[in-house]
Amino acid sequence: MTTFTPNAIAAEKSALAELQRGSHVKPQLNHLAIVGHSMGGVMAANMAALAATEGLPVPDAICCVAPGNKFRGASSILFPMEDLSKIPAGTLVQVIVGDRDVLVGTDTAKEIFARIKQIPLARKNYIILVSDDHGSPTLIANHQAPMTADEWNVADRQNIGTEQDEAIELSARGDMPALAAVRHALGLPIFGQPPLPSRPGVISVHYRNNLCRY
């Protein structure tokens, strides 16, 4: 897990070098923002802190959505947070959490916000997305909410949140190991047992979530 941030920095350097060649659209490096979700939310803060020393464009703004560098029921998943006091004081910062995020909760988000004391309150926000289940469809601010897309129907959006949240609760209570809980959420076999029934779209949505997570 300690290689995530260095890998992301190397990837950005490679991408920027490629964009300077040929007929690519040239990015405006003096108007840069970094946005990340989940582990990527922590990585966005890390990259902003390391940008100057790594020779990367320093972002004007960062947005950390449901950031998490530790996960309930999976204590082995952890990667370090950089010295966020190195983020320039003029940076605009948004830290966004959901009120029903049971995967990473709000601990990491609060830690990020607490570590950027050099940035005045006028230039940073801590935003809580509040779920709304009073109408139809329900709008649930869980960990998967930022990854929904227009082409996914409402049932799939609800199912992915419901099934993964259930798996996380099973793991957190000690009723099921973390890996087994993830397999349960995907409808995959657990310890030789036949697959549990899974609602339509859950496996494909989980797979796409894994591709988009960072």
ROSEZA-96759 format. One line per field, with one value per atom (N, C-alpha, C): y, x negated, z; residue number from 1. Coordinates in steps of 0.02 Angstrom, whole numbers, plus 50000, padded with zeros to 5 digits. Layout:
N
north Y|...
east X|...
up Z|...
n NUM|...
END
This chain:
214
north 49940|50000|50063|50058|50118|50143|50103|50124|50161|50167|50199|50270|50312|50382|50389|50355|50359|50336|50284|50261|50314|50347|50398|50457|50476|50530|50513|50452|50429|50429|50409|50407|50478|50525|50594|50623|50610|50635|50606|50542|50510|50539|50549|50576|50647|50689|50758|50761|50717|50714|50694|50646|50624|50680|50717|50770|50828|50834|50887|50869|50805|50782|50779|50783|50772|50823|50798|50842|50841|50816|50814|50885|50891|50954|50968|51026|51043|51067|51033|51054|51121|51159|51222|51205|51197|51174|51226|51288|51339|51343|51299|51294|51221|51193|51121|51106|51056|51031|50955|50927|50855|50831|50781|50754|50679|50654|50583|50558|50494|50462|50402|50393|50337|50341|50289|50296|50353|50363|50418|50486|50491|50553|50570|50520|50530|50545|50509|50519|50590|50619|50687|50735|50726|50767|50754|50690|50673|50706|50703|50729|50805|50837|50910|50928|50887|50900|50889|50842|50823|50856|50892|50917|50958|51005|51051|51012|50969|50933|50881|50858|50807|50838|50905|50938|50935|50928|50925|50993|51008|51069|51069|51124|51129|51145|51103|51115|51177|51210|51266|51241|51180|51154|51078|51051|50978|50963|50905|50883|50810|50799|50732|50705|50658|50632|50565|50563|50501|50472|50512|50487|50433|50384|50331|50298|50294|50256|50197|50183|50124|50104|50039|50015|49970|49978|49936|49863|49819|49748|49726|49772|49753|49793|49776|49814|49811|49762|49756|49808|49840|49891|49959|49984|50047|50076|50139|50170|50239|50263|50322|50387|50435|50502|50545|50585|50628|50687|50728|50788|50840|50845|50888|50962|50978|51048|51078|51035|51059|51083|51071|51097|51173|51210|51283|51312|51364|51395|51424|51438|51467|51416|51352|51299|51299|51289|51278|51204|51189|51119|51104|51049|51021|50951|50937|50870|50850|50796|50777|50707|50699|50634|50621|50558|50539|50518|50533|50518|50443|50403|50330|50291|50319|50285|50240|50175|50128|50093|50108|50076|50112|50178|50215|50264|50278|50325|50395|50432|50502|50515|50464|50475|50505|50475|50500|50570|50583|50650|50702|50686|50733|50742|50689|50694|50739|50731|50775|50848|50861|50930|50958|50916|50940|50953|50918|50924|50983|51017|51073|51140|51147|51209|51270|51261|51318|51349|51313|51338|51370|51435|51469|51439|51446|51419|51447|51507|51538|51501|51458|51423|51347|51324|51252|51238|51183|51162|51089|51073|51003|50993|50952|50945|50876|50874|50811|50803|50750|50735|50697|50722|50693|50650|50588|50543|50567|50548|50566|50504|50473|50415|50428|50491|50510|50504|50499|50493|50434|50434|50381|50411|50390|50340|50369|50325|50348|50370|50421|50447|50435|50384|50362|50386|50424|50451|50401|50343|50294|50300|50252|50258|50252|50218|50208|50265|50310|50363|50403|50423|50463|50425|50358|50319|50299|50321|50305|50342|50313|50344|50343|50386|50393|50329|50288|50229|50172|50177|50125|50141|50089|50104|50110|50137|50152|50090|50033|49971|49951|49956|49937|49982|50047|50093|50077|50059|50042|49975|49926|49859|49859|49896|49895|49923|49976|50004|49958|49929|49887|49824|49790|49727|49737|49788|49798|49822|49866|49888|49829|49783|49723|49682|49674|49635|49667|49734|49769|49762|49764|49755|49685|49634|49566|49560|49592|49589|49627|49687|49729|49695|49658|49623|49560|49539|49478|49416|49426|49369|49338|49375|49351|49386|49350|49383|49434|49482|49537|49511|49464|49439|49403|49363|49327|49376|49431|49481|49513|49527|49556|49506|49443|49391|49384|49390|49388|49444|49505|49562|49553|49517|49505|49445|49408|49348|49291|49290|49238|49183|49124|49069|49089|49066|49079|49012|48999|48938|48876|48874|48815|48814|48861|48864|48888|48870|48897|48972|49008|49080|49099|49152|49178|49216|49216|49252|49326|49353|49423|49458|49518|49555|49574|49583|49599|49662|49659|49718|49726|49687|49699|49683|49625|49605|49655|49674|49721|49789|49810|49874|49873|49819|49812|49814|49778|49776|49846|49882|49949|49996|49985|50025|50015|49952|49938|49973|49978|50012|50087|50114|50187|50212|50166|50187|50236|50229|50272|50325
east 49959|50000|49957|49895|49853|49832|49843|49822|49876|49936|49990|49973|49952|49938|49879|49822|49768|49789|49830|49853|49896|49939|49982|49941|49889|49845|49809|49783|49749|49796|49858|49908|49923|49929|49943|49886|49825|49766|49766|49780|49780|49835|49895|49951|49937|49909|49895|49842|49792|49741|49771|49815|49848|49891|49926|49970|49931|49867|49827|49802|49812|49788|49845|49827|49876|49933|49992|50049|50098|50076|50121|50142|50200|50221|50174|50145|50097|50135|50126|50161|50133|50177|50156|50130|50065|50036|50038|50056|50063|50136|50179|50248|50264|50240|50244|50281|50324|50358|50349|50346|50341|50402|50436|50497|50486|50503|50496|50551|50569|50621|50591|50612|50591|50516|50477|50405|50379|50411|50392|50402|50449|50458|50398|50370|50308|50251|50249|50195|50197|50256|50261|50226|50238|50204|50129|50110|50039|50003|50033|50001|49995|50045|50041|49984|49974|49920|49851|49846|49781|49767|49815|49809|49746|49733|49676|49610|49601|49538|49530|49585|49582|49578|49577|49573|49637|49694|49759|49793|49841|49880|49916|49913|49946|50020|50065|50136|50163|50210|50246|50298|50324|50378|50373|50397|50404|50473|50499|50564|50557|50565|50558|50628|50651|50719|50718|50753|50755|50686|50637|50568|50561|50519|50508|50441|50401|50338|50340|50399|50410|50483|50498|50564|50590|50652|50684|50683|50662|50662|50603|50557|50499|50439|50415|50362|50296|50288|50226|50220|50277|50276|50263|50203|50183|50125|50128|50070|50060|49998|49982|50007|50019|50036|49974|49961|49902|49910|49858|49860|49902|49966|50012|50001|49957|49941|49902|49878|49841|49887|49951|49998|49999|49990|49988|50051|50042|50097|50151|50134|50182|50226|50215|50253|50326|50370|50441|50451|50486|50494|50568|50592|50657|50647|50673|50673|50747|50766|50837|50847|50897|50914|50989|51008|51078|51100|51162|51185|51198|51197|51207|51149|51091|51031|51005|51020|50998|50933|50907|50845|50784|50780|50723|50744|50809|50832|50806|50793|50771|50704|50673|50611|50556|50545|50491|50506|50568|50587|50573|50591|50579|50504|50466|50394|50363|50385|50359|50375|50437|50458|50418|50405|50367|50294|50268|50196|50180|50231|50217|50233|50206|50217|50190|50140|50111|50160|50212|50261|50318|50332|50385|50454|50499|50567|50602|50584|50616|50598|50547|50525|50534|50571|50582|50652|50680|50747|50746|50783|50797|50871|50888|50958|50984|51044|51077|51137|51136|51194|51245|51307|51359|51405|51416|51460|51532|51570|51641|51681|51714|51755|51829|51848|51919|51959|51926|51961|51934|51948|51925|51897|51837|51794|51759|51739|51701|51632|51606|51539|51495|51453|51414|51342|51318|51250|51202|51192|51145|51079|51035|50969|50972|51023|51028|51063|51094|51133|51095|51032|50997|50983|50990|50971|51031|51091|51149|51145|51174|51174|51244|51259|51326|51352|51306|51330|51348|51330|51350|51420|51463|51531|51533|51588|51594|51587|51614|51610|51538|51496|51427|51391|51405|51372|51388|51452|51472|51442|51441|51416|51343|51302|51230|51217|51251|51241|51266|51326|51357|51316|51294|51259|51189|51154|51086|51089|51137|51144|51159|51202|51217|51154|51113|51051|51004|50999|50955|50979|51045|51072|51057|51064|51049|50976|50931|50860|50845|50874|50860|50884|50940|50966|50926|50883|50845|50882|50940|50978|50947|50903|50874|50807|50753|50689|50697|50651|50657|50659|50614|50613|50677|50702|50765|50822|50821|50874|50875|50816|50813|50840|50821|50846|50922|50947|51020|51053|51025|51054|51055|51006|51001|51042|51071|51108|51063|51000|50952|50952|50925|50923|50881|50902|50865|50846|50780|50755|50789|50795|50823|50899|50932|51004|51027|51088|51113|51124|51121|51130|51197|51197|51259|51295|51362|51398|51380|51370|51351|51400|51420|51468|51435|51475|51448|51404|51347|51305|51252|51257|51212|51140|51129|51060|51028|51065|51036|51024|51069|51059|50999|50992|50933|50869|50870|50809|50793|50843|50831|50810|50837|50815|50740|50717|50647|50604|50627|50588|50585|50638|50643|50621|50605|50597|50540|50484|50427|50423
up 50000|50000|50000|50021|50026|49958|49905|49838|49800|49827|49790|49770|49817|49801|49753|49765|49715|49646|49642|49577|49543|49582|49553|49529|49566|49546|49482|49478|49417|49357|49369|49315|49291|49338|49317|49277|49299|49261|49190|49185|49119|49075|49105|49067|49043|49087|49068|49013|49017|48965|48898|48900|48838|48808|48850|48825|48795|48810|48781|48711|48691|48626|48576|48513|48460|48460|48440|48430|48489|48546|48604|48624|48654|48684|48743|48745|48798|48860|48917|48978|49004|49037|49068|49138|49144|49206|49262|49244|49296|49321|49296|49320|49330|49385|49396|49460|49457|49517|49520|49579|49589|49627|49600|49630|49641|49700|49713|49758|49749|49790|49827|49889|49931|49944|49927|49934|49891|49834|49791|49823|49871|49907|49950|49981|50019|49972|49916|49867|49839|49830|49806|49854|49919|49969|49970|49966|49965|49906|49847|49787|49790|49820|49829|49876|49927|49975|49944|49897|49868|49801|49773|49704|49694|49738|49728|49730|49779|49785|49730|49701|49648|49579|49575|49510|49470|49505|49471|49477|49433|49440|49508|49543|49608|49596|49622|49607|49641|49607|49637|49687|49674|49715|49719|49774|49781|49809|49788|49813|49835|49900|49929|49945|49905|49911|49948|50004|50045|50054|50076|50080|50134|50119|50168|50158|50209|50206|50254|50280|50321|50313|50319|50304|50359|50376|50427|50404|50449|50433|50391|50374|50334|50359|50418|50451|50413|50367|50330|50275|50258|50206|50239|50228|50258|50218|50202|50172|50202|50204|50243|50212|50257|50236|50241|50190|50189|50237|50242|50283|50247|50265|50229|50244|50293|50306|50248|50202|50144|50088|50094|50044|50050|49996|50000|50031|50070|50107|50061|49999|49953|49917|49931|49896|49918|49870|49886|49900|49954|49974|49989|49960|49977|50004|50063|50091|50097|50063|50058|50087|50129|50158|50152|50155|50156|50225|50243|50310|50322|50268|50276|50246|50249|50225|50281|50276|50327|50308|50248|50227|50257|50248|50276|50330|50336|50386|50373|50426|50419|50453|50483|50521|50478|50419|50376|50351|50334|50311|50364|50426|50481|50493|50484|50493|50440|50378|50325|50342|50361|50375|50433|50483|50542|50526|50476|50460|50414|50389|50343|50378|50437|50476|50441|50397|50362|50312|50294|50247|50285|50275|50313|50298|50345|50337|50276|50257|50198|50134|50135|50076|50080|50130|50135|50162|50140|50162|50181|50233|50252|50241|50191|50169|50185|50216|50232|50185|50144|50102|50144|50145|50187|50144|50165|50127|50130|50078|50075|50055|50103|50087|50098|50093|50103|50038|49981|49918|49878|49814|49770|49706|49685|49718|49779|49824|49882|49860|49892|49877|49938|49935|49992|49985|50032|50030|50063|50030|50055|50017|50026|49994|49918|49893|49821|49785|49821|49790|49737|49749|49697|49633|49634|49576|49533|49551|49509|49444|49392|49326|49297|49251|49225|49193|49163|49128|49175|49240|49287|49311|49311|49334|49410|49434|49505|49548|49525|49564|49575|49523|49529|49578|49576|49621|49694|49706|49774|49795|49749|49767|49785|49746|49760|49829|49847|49914|49968|49957|50008|50020|49967|49976|50003|49980|50006|50078|50094|50163|50209|50186|50226|50237|50185|50192|50241|50239|50284|50356|50366|50434|50459|50416|50437|50459|50421|50437|50501|50508|50566|50630|50626|50686|50701|50655|50665|50641|50607|50583|50520|50487|50425|50414|50395|50381|50325|50322|50274|50202|50184|50115|50099|50146|50134|50126|50164|50159|50090|50064|49996|49946|49953|49907|49913|49974|49984|49946|49950|49917|49841|49815|49743|49721|49768|49750|49730|49754|49737|49790|49774|49824|49884|49942|50004|50034|50038|50069|50040|49973|49940|49939|49971|49969|49901|49879|49815|49821|49764|49767|49797|49837|49863|49808|49809|49756|49756|49697|49691|49645|49663|49622|49556|49504|49437|49440|49407|49401|49455|49509|49565|49547|49514|49499|49451|49398|49349|49381|49425|49457|49503|49541|49584|49543|49486|49445|49419|49397|49371|49428|49487|49543|49557|49553|49565|49513|49451|49400|49413|49440|49447|49516|49561|49631|49640|49605|49618|49564
n 1|1|1|2|2|2|3|3|3|4|4|4|5|5|5|6|6|6|7|7|7|8|8|8|9|9|9|10|10|10|11|11|11|12|12|12|13|13|13|14|14|14|15|15|15|16|16|16|17|17|17|18|18|18|19|19|19|20|20|20|21|21|21|22|22|22|23|23|23|24|24|24|25|25|25|26|26|26|27|27|27|28|28|28|29|29|29|30|30|30|31|31|31|32|32|32|33|33|33|34|34|34|35|35|35|36|36|36|37|37|37|38|38|38|39|39|39|40|40|40|41|41|41|42|42|42|43|43|43|44|44|44|45|45|45|46|46|46|47|47|47|48|48|48|49|49|49|50|50|50|51|51|51|52|52|52|53|53|53|54|54|54|55|55|55|56|56|56|57|57|57|58|58|58|59|59|59|60|60|60|61|61|61|62|62|62|63|63|63|64|64|64|65|65|65|66|66|66|67|67|67|68|68|68|69|69|69|70|70|70|71|71|71|72|72|72|73|73|73|74|74|74|75|75|75|76|76|76|77|77|77|78|78|78|79|79|79|80|80|80|81|81|81|82|82|82|83|83|83|84|84|84|85|85|85|86|86|86|87|87|87|88|88|88|89|89|89|90|90|90|91|91|91|92|92|92|93|93|93|94|94|94|95|95|95|96|96|96|97|97|97|98|98|98|99|99|99|100|100|100|101|101|101|102|102|102|103|103|103|104|104|104|105|105|105|106|106|106|107|107|107|108|108|108|109|109|109|110|110|110|111|111|111|112|112|112|113|113|113|114|114|114|115|115|115|116|116|116|117|117|117|118|118|118|119|119|119|120|120|120|121|121|121|122|122|122|123|123|123|124|124|124|125|125|125|126|126|126|127|127|127|128|128|128|129|129|129|130|130|130|131|131|131|132|132|132|133|133|133|134|134|134|135|135|135|136|136|136|137|137|137|138|138|138|139|139|139|140|140|140|141|141|141|142|142|142|143|143|143|144|144|144|145|145|145|146|146|146|147|147|147|148|148|148|149|149|149|150|150|150|151|151|151|152|152|152|153|153|153|154|154|154|155|155|155|156|156|156|157|157|157|158|158|158|159|159|159|160|160|160|161|161|161|162|162|162|163|163|163|164|164|164|165|165|165|166|166|166|167|167|167|168|168|168|169|169|169|170|170|170|171|171|171|172|172|172|173|173|173|174|174|174|175|175|175|176|176|176|177|177|177|178|178|178|179|179|179|180|180|180|181|181|181|182|182|182|183|183|183|184|184|184|185|185|185|186|186|186|187|187|187|188|188|188|189|189|189|190|190|190|191|191|191|192|192|192|193|193|193|194|194|194|195|195|195|196|196|196|197|197|197|198|198|198|199|199|199|200|200|200|201|201|201|202|202|202|203|203|203|204|204|204|205|205|205|206|206|206|207|207|207|208|208|208|209|209|209|210|210|210|211|211|211|212|212|212|213|213|213|214|214|214
END
